[in-house]
Amino acid sequence: MQPRPSLQLAPRPPPVPGPSWRTSPHGFEGAVGGARRGEHGAATLTYDTLRFEYEDFPDTKEPVWILGRKYSVFPEKEEILLDVTSRLWFTYRKNFPAIGGTGPTSDTGWGCMLRCGQMIFAQALVCRHLGRDWRWIKGKKQTDNYFNVLNAFIDKKDSYYSIHQIAQMGVGEGKSIGQWYGPNTVAQVLKKLATFDTWSSLAVHIAMDNTVVMEEIRRLCNSNWMCAGASAFPTLDSDLLYNGYPEEAEVTDRLWKPLVLLIPLRLGLTDINEAYIETLKHCFMMSQSLGVIGGKPNSAHYFIGYVEEELIYLDPHTTQPAVEPSDSGCIPDESFHCQHPPCRMSIAELDPSIAVGFFCNTEEDFNDWCQQIKKLSLIRGALPMFELVERQPSHFSNPDVLNLTPDSSDADRLERFFDSEDEDFEILSL
């Protein structure tokens, strides 16, 4: 089935699969869904969003919000689509080098939350190195910084945020290679991997206990720091360009280290509490927004905005061949941009376990974000998703409250609070 013209947005699958089912070595895969056997033989649900019939946005005068940008449906459909297409889109891949040398060569069926983690973090790197207003246009030559960002996520073992690095670092978080992640776990892994990305030099903070402590963030970000390029590492070869290093060195001292703030949340027991919906919407209105990772059981998504009562998201559940960088470090990049309209789903269908992301490039950005969060508490009928405090509450500093030793890591402490979180996202056998 051919999609309608590119101005139409937001696919949703019909309730019954059409006649275009096809067999594959892994089982069946149809126009809207199918059963597929993953790398480890477990039957999992998957579907190919590229074969959906796309729907128009609703005829509404309500605005469309995409990562802090406000659009009107009628005069700005092209701008909406260009903004969405410019986001880096990471999906299932196949035939990449085996993870760990002998592990999976595809993440189909288990890697969707890992891919969503890549997407939200890639948006942070885009904001850091290219700016929020940067746009990807098919066929237009891109800058070295763009390819440095993209190369940091390529499916190879020495790329900073590759599926290989995330899967192997997840072992330290108690996740076997090929095991499904939840939002909290992928956030913790990305925080660890970011320490090796000296080019981006990001301060990654994961807010614990549904609480953002401003003092902790300022202490983390307000320090002199060095942004080093490839020539600062003379013993390393040019392959580092695949990892996101620029060709030339740049050493600067700054007072604020760019902040990536990830906040794992649970907004209900089995369904999202309606009292959080307005607050969640306002997060997409903030200029600092990186979006939300979450979804529903078996199906993780990267949410980038909303219109009316529907979330707009990029879907990783499409399996594409792995892409190899060229000798020059450039790669065929069209498959890393979603060139069909984005998907939509009702906010009420969102699984309550999510992680919200924000990027503050400067201290002024962070101060502005704090003011916006404080104003959210004034919205009538809206329930704050997390608490913003100046200093760490006294009960946080007492390790006995969590039965932990004083030198326990943030990751260990947070994992205790979210022990059951990943279970809700567990792949179900057919």
Salt bridges, closest charged atoms under 4 A:
GLU29 OE1 - ARG22 NH2 2.26
GLU29 OE2 - ARG36 NH2 1.82
ASP48 OD2 - ARG51 NH1 1.97
GLU53 OE2 - ARG4 NH2 2.91
GLU55 OE1 - ARG12 NH2 2.70
ASP56 OD1 - LYS77 NZ 3.22
ASP83 OD1 - ARG87 NH2 2.90
ASP83 OD2 - ARG132 NH2 2.92
ASP83 OD2 - ARG135 NH2 3.57
ASP107 OD2 - ARG115 NE 2.82
ASP133 OD1 - ARG69 NH2 2.86
ASP155 OD1 - ARG115 NH1 2.97
ASP158 OD1 - LYS156 NZ 2.56
GLU173 OE2 - LYS192 NZ 2.52
GLU215 OE2 - ARG391 NE 3.62
GLU216 OE1 - HIS205 NE2 3.79
GLU250 OE2 - ARG254 NH2 3.97
GLU278 OE2 - LYS281 NZ 3.38
GLU309 OE2 - LYS281 NZ 2.63
GLU310 OE2 - ARG12 NH1 2.62
GLU310 OE1 - ARG344 NE 2.42
ASP315 OD1 - HIS301 ND1 3.76
ASP315 OD1 - HIS317 ND1 2.45
GLU334 OE1 - LYS138 NZ 3.81
GLU349 OE1 - LYS296 NZ 3.51
GLU390 OE2 - ARG218 NH1 3.43
ASP422 OD2 - LYS175 NZ 2.97
ASP424 OD2 - ARG266 NH2 2.65
